[in-house]
Amino acid sequence: MKISARNVLKGKVKRLTHGMVTSEAVIELQDGTEIVSVITKQSAQDLKLSVGMEVHTVIKASNVMIAVD
């Protein structure tokens, strides 16, 4: 796999919850950090995602916002 994004993190699917339209995947990185991704249910099915599966998380954002009270 080749991709232009610089933020690619390897992990395993820890939890997968399917809704009517979207699926929520919790990915656990090697250091225990968890990343949550919400994708379409169809994409989750196309990727054949399952708990325990090794995946790559690709983070591509044009900006990062911080807010405080």
N, C-alpha and C positions, 0 to 999 in steps of 0.2 A: 504494500500500500504506500503510495506517495501522495502527500497532501501539502498544500502551502501553509496551512495554519501552523503556528509555532507552539501552541499549547495543546499537546496531545499527551494524555495521561492514561497509563494502562491500569486496569482494575478488573474486578469481578462483579457480576450482577449479584447483589445481596438480596434485593427484594424487587418484585415486579407486580404492579397492580394495574389491571386492565379496567378501563371505564368503557362507556358506550362509544366514545370517539377517540379518546387519548389513553395512553399508557404512561404510568410513572415508573421509572427505573431508578433504583438506588444503587449506585456503583461505589464499591469500597476499594479504595486505593491500597497499595502495599503498606502504607504507614497507618492505615486505619481511618483516614479521612474519607468522608462520604460525600459524594456528589449526586444530586438529584437531577434527573433529566425528564422532561415531559415531551413525549413525541406522539405522533399519531398512532393509533392502534394498528393501522395497516402497516406502518413502518416497523413496528415491533414484530408483527407477524412475518413480514418480508425478511427481516433479519434473523428470524427464528430465535429471538431472545429467550433465555431461560435462566433461572437462578443457578449460580455457580459458573456460568459461562464467562470466559475471559473476553473483555472488550476494550476498545480504545475510546476514551472520551475526548472529543475535539471541542475546544472552547475557542470561539471566534466572536469577539464583541468589538463594536466600534467605540464603545465608551463604558466606563464603570462609574456608577453613581454611589455616593455616600450621603446618608441623611442622619441627622440627630434630632432629638426632641429639645 
